[in-house]
Amino acid sequence: MSKRFNSLANEFGCAYGFVLFVYIWVIVMKEGPVNYFALTMGLIIIYVVIFFSHRMRKKSKAKKRNYQFLFDQSAASNIYLELVTEVIRVDGGKSEKELKYLEEIVNHYFTEKRASYILGVIYAKLENPPIDVKAHCAEMMKEFDTHAVVQLMHLIVGICVSDAFLTKKENAILREIAVELKVPFSTYNQILLMYRFKHEGARQRKKKTTYSSKSQLLSAYGILEITEDAEIDEIKKAYRALAVIHHPDKVIHLGEEMQIVAKEKFQIISDAYELIKEKKGFS
């Protein structure tokens, strides 16, 4: 829907520019003895410049949308994978159990070929000495906007909690990274609650239970950043605000695989909202 709207807006903008040009040209023609030829040529040049600059912006945006930063061996890719590696390393990441969970979560989000590439890079980096987390985060802040940083933080946390458990050491380094990336504590906590909500839902499906646990409901309230006694209007407002902030289109430039992560996060927010709606009894 948004792509179609943008397309229509672009077409309307070009049409408007052409109509404006014709209107000014007709006015100049009626005025008589002025140098309408020079003015007309000037208008044509202005319109051509605007038109082609518009086309170049569209091409630039299209290129940005196809940017698969994790697979281009760029500085941005290296910085991010260094941080992922450090989080894995901090709690005995070389153990067979930890590596198994790492492989599962990477293969879940990425194609086999790309998952193999990412795992190969991480395994190689695990052999290197620890990095300066603060310096790496500072470089990341230069490479990515706020939406992208939150999305990348979401994936790092997901790798840590892939075993449905977060150790004190893992939590400590994740908190450090969140602080250095200027991710608010409320947002970091929200990410943790999203994964807890997801794991609790998976556990219930495994047990084949049809009811939601009290803990999952509390996670749902935490995700929407509201309390249990929130009014219906407040709940709806909170959901709409999150839907705008975490819409997958916000990080479309990170590539197709990161869109999977974004859509999964967006689905968790929607599921949390649906659970609250069910318990509160409104539509």
Backbone torsions as a table, in degrees:
resi	resn	phi	psi	omega
1	MET	NA	-45.8	-178.0
2	SER	-66.4	-37.7	179.7
3	LYS	-64.7	-42.6	-179.9
4	ARG	-64.5	-40.3	178.5
5	PHE	-61.7	-44.3	179.3
6	ASN	-63.0	-38.9	178.8
7	SER	-62.8	-45.2	178.7
8	LEU	-63.5	-39.9	179.4
9	ALA	-63.0	-41.1	178.9
10	ASN	-64.8	-44.0	179.4
11	GLU	-62.9	-41.2	179.6
12	PHE	-64.5	-39.7	179.8
13	GLY	-61.8	-43.1	178.6
14	CYS	-65.6	-43.2	-179.7
15	ALA	-63.3	-41.4	179.3
16	TYR	-62.0	-41.7	178.9
17	GLY	-62.5	-40.6	179.6
18	PHE	-66.1	-44.5	179.5
19	VAL	-61.8	-41.6	179.5
20	LEU	-62.5	-42.5	178.4
21	PHE	-60.9	-46.8	-179.7
22	VAL	-62.6	-41.7	-179.1
23	TYR	-61.0	-47.9	-179.2
24	ILE	-64.2	-40.2	179.8
25	TRP	-61.0	-42.8	179.1
26	VAL	-64.0	-42.2	179.4
27	ILE	-61.6	-44.9	-179.6
28	VAL	-62.5	-39.9	179.6
29	MET	-61.7	-38.0	-178.3
30	LYS	-73.3	-24.6	-176.1
31	GLU	-69.2	-23.2	174.2
32	GLY	95.2	-114.5	-164.1
33	PRO	-72.9	5.7	179.0
34	VAL	-75.3	165.2	-179.4
35	ASN	-81.1	74.4	-175.0
36	TYR	-70.5	-22.7	179.9
37	PHE	-65.2	-46.4	179.5
38	ALA	-64.9	-40.8	-180.0
39	LEU	-65.5	-41.2	179.3
40	THR	-62.6	-44.6	179.1
41	MET	-62.4	-38.0	177.5
42	GLY	-62.7	-43.1	178.7
43	LEU	-64.2	-39.3	178.8
44	ILE	-62.5	-44.6	179.9
45	ILE	-62.1	-43.5	178.9
46	ILE	-60.8	-45.1	-177.9
47	TYR	-64.6	-42.1	179.4
48	VAL	-62.4	-43.1	178.7
49	VAL	-61.2	-46.0	179.5
50	ILE	-62.4	-43.5	-177.5
51	PHE	-62.2	-49.1	-176.9
52	PHE	-72.5	-31.9	175.7
53	SER	-66.5	-35.3	176.6
54	HIS	-64.0	-43.3	179.3
55	ARG	-64.7	-39.7	179.7
56	MET	-65.7	-38.0	177.5
57	ARG	-63.7	-40.8	178.9
58	LYS	-62.2	-43.5	178.9
59	LYS	-64.7	-39.6	179.6
60	SER	-62.5	-42.9	179.4
61	LYS	-66.1	-38.8	179.6
62	ALA	-63.0	-40.3	178.4
63	LYS	-64.7	-40.1	179.9
64	LYS	-63.8	-37.8	-179.0
65	ARG	-65.1	-27.7	-178.4
66	ASN	-93.0	9.1	-175.6
67	TYR	-75.0	108.3	179.8
68	GLN	-98.3	79.6	-166.8
69	PHE	-65.0	-25.1	-177.8
70	LEU	-73.7	-10.5	-172.9
71	PHE	-121.6	12.9	-176.4
72	ASP	-107.8	5.6	178.5
73	GLN	55.8	30.8	178.9
74	SER	-83.7	175.7	177.1
75	ALA	-62.6	-39.8	-179.5
76	ALA	-62.1	-44.1	179.0
77	SER	-62.7	-45.6	-177.9
78	ASN	-63.5	-42.7	179.7
79	ILE	-60.7	-46.4	-177.3
80	TYR	-65.5	-44.5	-179.5
81	LEU	-68.5	-27.6	174.1
82	GLU	-63.9	-43.2	179.3
83	LEU	-66.3	-42.1	177.4
84	VAL	-59.1	-45.1	-179.7
85	THR	-61.6	-41.6	-179.0
86	GLU	-63.8	-38.7	178.2
87	VAL	-65.1	-39.9	179.3
88	ILE	-68.6	-39.9	-176.4
89	ARG	-66.5	-33.7	-168.6
90	VAL	-61.8	-24.1	-177.2
91	ASP	-124.0	45.2	177.9
92	GLY	70.4	48.1	-174.7
93	GLY	-63.9	-12.6	-178.0
94	LYS	-85.4	-3.2	-180.0
95	SER	-67.5	152.4	-177.9
96	GLU	-60.6	-38.2	-179.3
97	LYS	-65.8	-46.0	-179.2
98	GLU	-63.2	-42.8	-179.1
99	LEU	-67.5	-32.1	177.7
100	LYS	-64.1	-46.1	178.2
101	TYR	-64.2	-38.4	178.2
102	LEU	-60.4	-47.3	-179.8
103	GLU	-61.9	-39.2	-179.7
104	GLU	-63.6	-46.4	-176.5
105	ILE	-70.3	-38.3	179.2
106	VAL	-67.9	-42.4	178.7
107	ASN	-68.1	-24.3	178.1
108	HIS	-68.6	-39.4	-174.2
109	TYR	-93.6	-25.6	-172.7
110	PHE	-120.8	157.7	176.8
111	THR	-65.8	162.3	-175.5
112	GLU	-57.1	-43.7	-178.4
113	LYS	-65.3	-44.7	-178.0
114	ARG	-73.9	-35.1	176.2
115	ALA	-62.0	-40.6	179.1
116	SER	-62.9	-40.2	179.0
117	TYR	-64.2	-48.0	-178.5
118	ILE	-62.4	-45.5	-179.8
119	LEU	-63.2	-38.6	178.7
120	GLY	-61.9	-42.1	178.7
121	VAL	-64.9	-44.8	-178.3
122	ILE	-64.9	-44.4	179.2
123	TYR	-59.9	-39.3	179.1
124	ALA	-66.3	-41.4	-178.3
125	LYS	-70.8	-25.6	178.3
126	LEU	-64.0	-21.6	179.1
127	GLU	-82.4	-11.8	-179.1
128	ASN	-86.1	162.2	176.9
129	PRO	-68.8	162.3	179.3
130	PRO	-56.0	153.2	-177.7
131	ILE	-101.7	170.4	173.0
132	ASP	-87.2	99.9	-175.2
133	VAL	-59.8	-43.4	-177.6
134	LYS	-60.7	-45.1	-178.7
135	ALA	-65.1	-41.6	179.8
136	HIS	-65.1	-39.5	178.5
137	CYS	-65.7	-37.4	178.5
138	ALA	-62.8	-38.5	177.8
139	GLU	-68.9	-37.7	178.5
140	MET	-62.9	-37.8	-179.9
141	MET	-62.1	-28.6	178.5
142	LYS	-76.7	-27.6	-172.8
143	GLU	-88.5	-30.3	-170.2
144	PHE	-127.5	151.1	175.5
145	ASP	-82.4	178.6	-174.5
146	THR	-60.5	-45.4	-179.4
147	HIS	-60.4	-42.8	-179.6
148	ALA	-66.2	-41.1	179.9
149	VAL	-60.2	-45.4	179.4
150	VAL	-63.3	-40.2	179.7
151	GLN	-64.3	-43.8	179.9
152	LEU	-67.2	-36.3	175.6
153	MET	-63.3	-38.3	179.5
154	HIS	-60.1	-42.1	-179.2
155	LEU	-70.8	-38.7	178.0
156	ILE	-61.2	-45.0	178.2
157	VAL	-62.3	-41.1	-179.7
158	GLY	-59.5	-37.4	177.8
159	ILE	-65.6	-39.0	-178.9
160	CYS	-69.0	-39.0	-174.3
161	VAL	-99.8	17.7	179.6
162	SER	-61.6	-22.5	177.0
163	ASP	-95.4	14.3	179.2
164	ALA	62.3	26.1	-179.3
165	PHE	-147.9	137.7	179.8
166	LEU	-124.2	116.2	-178.9
167	THR	-79.2	167.9	179.5
168	LYS	-63.5	-39.6	179.9
169	LYS	-66.1	-41.9	178.6
170	GLU	-64.1	-44.0	179.8
171	ASN	-62.3	-39.0	-178.4
172	ALA	-63.9	-45.4	-178.1
173	ILE	-73.9	-33.1	176.2
174	LEU	-64.8	-40.6	177.1
175	ARG	-63.4	-40.7	179.1
176	GLU	-61.9	-45.7	179.7
177	ILE	-63.2	-42.5	179.4
178	ALA	-60.4	-42.9	179.8
179	VAL	-63.5	-46.6	-177.5
180	GLU	-67.9	-29.1	177.9
181	LEU	-87.6	2.8	179.7
182	LYS	60.7	34.2	172.8
183	VAL	-85.0	119.0	-178.5
184	PRO	-56.7	148.8	179.8
185	PHE	-57.9	-37.9	-179.9
186	SER	-61.4	-37.8	178.8
187	THR	-70.1	-41.9	177.4
188	TYR	-61.1	-46.0	179.3
189	ASN	-63.3	-36.6	178.3
190	GLN	-62.2	-40.8	178.5
191	ILE	-62.7	-44.5	178.1
192	LEU	-60.3	-42.5	-179.8
193	LEU	-65.8	-33.5	177.0
194	MET	-60.8	-44.7	-179.8
195	TYR	-70.7	-36.0	176.8
196	ARG	-64.0	-42.9	177.4
197	PHE	-59.7	-42.5	180.0
198	LYS	-64.5	-46.9	-178.7
199	HIS	-66.3	-37.8	178.8
200	GLU	-66.2	-38.6	176.6
201	GLY	-64.2	-40.8	179.1
202	ALA	-65.7	-39.0	179.1
203	ARG	-64.3	-40.2	179.0
204	GLN	-67.2	-39.1	177.1
205	ARG	-64.9	-36.2	178.6
206	LYS	-65.4	-37.9	178.3
207	LYS	-80.8	-6.7	179.9
208	LYS	60.9	39.3	176.5
209	THR	-96.0	145.9	-177.7
210	THR	-98.5	-6.7	-178.7
211	TYR	-104.4	155.4	179.2
212	SER	-95.3	144.1	-179.5
213	SER	-75.9	160.1	175.9
214	LYS	-61.1	-37.5	-179.5
215	SER	-64.6	-40.4	179.7
216	GLN	-66.5	-37.7	178.2
217	LEU	-64.9	-41.8	177.2
218	LEU	-62.9	-37.6	176.6
219	SER	-63.1	-38.9	179.4
220	ALA	-61.9	-44.3	177.4
221	TYR	-62.9	-40.1	179.8
222	GLY	-65.3	-38.1	179.3
223	ILE	-61.8	-42.4	179.5
224	LEU	-82.5	-2.9	178.4
225	GLU	57.8	47.0	177.0
226	ILE	-132.5	169.2	178.4
227	THR	-100.6	168.5	-177.8
228	GLU	-63.2	-27.5	-177.8
229	ASP	-93.9	16.0	-179.9
230	ALA	-63.3	142.5	177.3
231	GLU	-74.7	160.3	-177.1
232	ILE	-58.3	-44.2	179.9
233	ASP	-62.3	-37.5	178.9
234	GLU	-66.8	-39.5	179.2
235	ILE	-63.7	-46.7	179.9
236	LYS	-62.6	-41.8	-179.9
237	LYS	-63.6	-42.1	-180.0
238	ALA	-63.5	-42.0	-180.0
239	TYR	-65.5	-45.6	-179.6
240	ARG	-60.0	-40.2	179.8
241	ALA	-63.6	-43.5	179.1
242	LEU	-67.4	-37.4	179.9
243	ALA	-60.8	-36.1	178.7
244	VAL	-73.3	-46.1	-176.5
245	ILE	-64.9	-42.6	-171.9
246	HIS	-102.9	17.0	179.0
247	HIS	-62.6	135.5	-178.2
248	PRO	-54.4	-27.9	-179.8
249	ASP	-63.9	-19.7	-179.1
250	LYS	-66.0	-25.2	-177.3
251	VAL	-123.6	30.1	-177.9
252	ILE	-62.2	-25.3	-178.6
253	HIS	-73.4	-9.0	-180.0
254	LEU	-83.3	-8.2	176.4
255	GLY	109.9	169.1	-174.0
256	GLU	-62.5	-44.9	-176.9
257	GLU	-64.9	-39.3	179.2
258	MET	-69.5	-21.4	173.5
259	GLN	-66.9	-33.8	176.8
260	ILE	-62.4	-43.9	178.3
261	VAL	-62.1	-44.7	-178.1
262	ALA	-64.8	-41.4	-179.6
263	LYS	-67.8	-36.1	177.3
264	GLU	-64.7	-42.3	177.6
265	LYS	-62.9	-43.5	179.4
266	PHE	-62.4	-37.3	179.0
267	GLN	-67.3	-37.4	178.0
268	ILE	-62.3	-43.3	177.9
269	ILE	-60.3	-43.4	179.4
270	SER	-64.9	-41.2	179.3
271	ASP	-65.1	-39.0	178.4
272	ALA	-63.5	-41.8	178.3
273	TYR	-64.1	-42.2	179.8
274	GLU	-64.4	-37.9	179.1
275	LEU	-64.8	-43.8	178.8
276	ILE	-64.0	-42.0	176.9
277	LYS	-57.9	-43.1	-179.9
278	GLU	-63.5	-44.3	-178.5
279	LYS	-71.3	-34.6	-179.3
280	LYS	-83.0	-20.8	177.0
281	GLY	76.6	42.9	174.6
282	PHE	-133.1	165.1	-177.3
283	SER	-119.8	NA	NA
